[in-house]
Amino acid sequence: MVKFKELLNKFEPFPFRDFRDEIKKGSYKKKSKFSYIGPDGEVYDIRNELNNLSGRKWLFFLNSIEITNYPTTGKESYGHELRKIHPSPKPPQLMKNIIEFFTKEGGWVFDPFMGVGGTLLGASLCRRNAVGIDISKKYIEVYKEVSKKLGLKEQITIVEDAKNIPLIFEDLGEFFDLILTDPPYCNMQARPKTGDKAKKRGKRFSTPFTTNPRDIGNINYNAYLQALKEIIEKAVQYLKKRKYIVIFIKDLQPDKNHHNMLHADIVSTLSEIRSLKFKGYKIWFDKAQNLYPFGYPFSYVSNQFHQFILIFRKEA
Ligand SMILES: C[S@@+](CC[C@H](N)C(=O)[O-])C[C@H]1O[C@@H](n2cnc3c(N)ncnc32)[C@H](O)[C@@H]1O
């Protein structure tokens, strides 16, 4: 089993930077009791323990809807042509924006389901340090290739079942400033596709992340909720108090037995972890998707273009 402490010894982290140290050095102008004008002309509050953002940029993030339309080709796609071997890679720019809200420069971010590394690439883009785990070696290799190609710092990666988090981190203590992750959406990827995508391929097919039985994308709804809770509970041990855990989730289509609003069931299940408090969510709308006539002309079947970004905090 790989030990995180050994990897950390060999890693050169981005140094910690808090804008308040620069205020003390005199590079900001005092405006009022708590407010300072930074060298960029923006207003900063000296009580800000969370991030290095100005008041204006903090406010901008509070919008409950993130609408993005990132390119999937060229330099601005951040290696999408390689990352697209994964069925649901996250845009590094979106992850960077989230990381910049919940951490200061040089802070530590953990993603126990890293895939091809949307979180880790986002961390490197804003000079944060990150650790990613994925059960698939193939996905982690793609992340490394993308980092090299883009000239970004390669973060710490571990091929492992996230259930083994305590064996990897051992007695590390409360180390991370943010857990940002995008677990499988239950067994959505392992289900046979329907509609146009299936028609194009001439048969019903599925695109599971892996065929590994320990992949939590290959198990049923209730087993999935319990497995996710077990992994998050283990991860939270290594999160600092009053810091956040941010989880991407997409709902499944309803069926006759259940509404399948996975995001709501995850909020209920993770709220059973005593130290965690649900703080709300953002909705991510990815405009770069095609509309399919699911159900036409018989019944309503929605095109789910949005995902939930669930936000929890570890209480003191
Ligand atoms: C939705 S994807 C993450 C995609 C990622 N955000 C990206 O940008 O590529 C979920 C990932 O969880 C991984 N996974 C599933 N079960 C796991 C487990 N038990 N331990 C670690 N990783 C697991 C899958 O291999 C998959 O890559």
The ligand as an SDF file (V2000), in Angstrom:
LIG
                    3D

 27 29  0  0  0  0  0  0  0  0999 V2000
  -17.2320   10.9280  -12.0760 C   0  0  0  0  0  0  0  0  0  0  0  0
  -15.6470   10.1760  -12.1790 S   0  0  0  0  0  0  0  0  0  0  0  0
  -14.5250   11.4710  -11.7280 C   0  0  0  0  0  0  0  0  0  0  0  0
  -14.1380   12.3130  -12.9050 C   0  0  0  0  0  0  0  0  0  0  0  0
  -13.1430   13.3960  -12.5470 C   0  0  0  0  0  0  0  0  0  0  0  0
  -13.7730   14.4830  -11.8470 N   0  0  0  0  0  0  0  0  0  0  0  0
  -12.4270   13.9460  -13.7720 C   0  0  0  0  0  0  0  0  0  0  0  0
  -12.3400   15.1820  -13.9460 O   0  0  0  0  0  0  0  0  0  0  0  0
  -11.9540   13.1230  -14.5670 O   0  0  0  0  0  0  0  0  0  0  0  0
  -15.6180    9.0790  -10.8170 C   0  0  0  0  0  0  0  0  0  0  0  0
  -14.3270    8.2700  -10.6670 C   0  0  0  0  0  0  0  0  0  0  0  0
  -14.4100    7.4740   -9.4760 O   0  0  0  0  0  0  0  0  0  0  0  0
  -13.5700    6.3320   -9.6720 C   0  0  0  0  0  0  0  0  0  0  0  0
  -13.9350    5.3470   -8.6380 N   0  0  0  0  0  0  0  0  0  0  0  0
  -15.0470    4.5950   -8.5320 C   0  0  0  0  0  0  0  0  0  0  0  0
  -15.0200    3.8200   -7.4220 N   0  0  0  0  0  0  0  0  0  0  0  0
  -13.8490    4.1260   -6.7750 C   0  0  0  0  0  0  0  0  0  0  0  0
  -13.2670    3.6930   -5.5640 C   0  0  0  0  0  0  0  0  0  0  0  0
  -13.8440    2.7500   -4.7950 N   0  0  0  0  0  0  0  0  0  0  0  0
  -12.0800    4.2300   -5.2020 N   0  0  0  0  0  0  0  0  0  0  0  0
  -11.4600    5.1630   -5.9760 C   0  0  0  0  0  0  0  0  0  0  0  0
  -11.9640    5.5970   -7.1570 N   0  0  0  0  0  0  0  0  0  0  0  0
  -13.1510    5.0980   -7.5500 C   0  0  0  0  0  0  0  0  0  0  0  0
  -13.8410    5.9220  -11.1160 C   0  0  0  0  0  0  0  0  0  0  0  0
  -12.7670    5.1840  -11.6590 O   0  0  0  0  0  0  0  0  0  0  0  0
  -14.0300    7.2970  -11.7950 C   0  0  0  0  0  0  0  0  0  0  0  0
  -12.8660    7.7230  -12.4720 O   0  0  0  0  0  0  0  0  0  0  0  0
  1  2  1  0
  2  3  1  0
  2 10  1  0
  3  4  1  0
  4  5  1  0
  5  6  1  0
  5  7  1  0
  7  8  2  0
  7  9  1  0
 10 11  1  0
 11 12  1  0
 11 26  1  0
 12 13  1  0
 13 14  1  0
 13 24  1  0
 14 15  1  0
 14 23  1  0
 15 16  2  0
 16 17  1  0
 17 18  1  0
 17 23  2  0
 18 19  1  0
 18 20  2  0
 20 21  1  0
 21 22  2  0
 22 23  1  0
 24 25  1  0
 24 26  1  0
 26 27  1  0
M  CHG  2   2   1   9  -1
M  END
$$$$
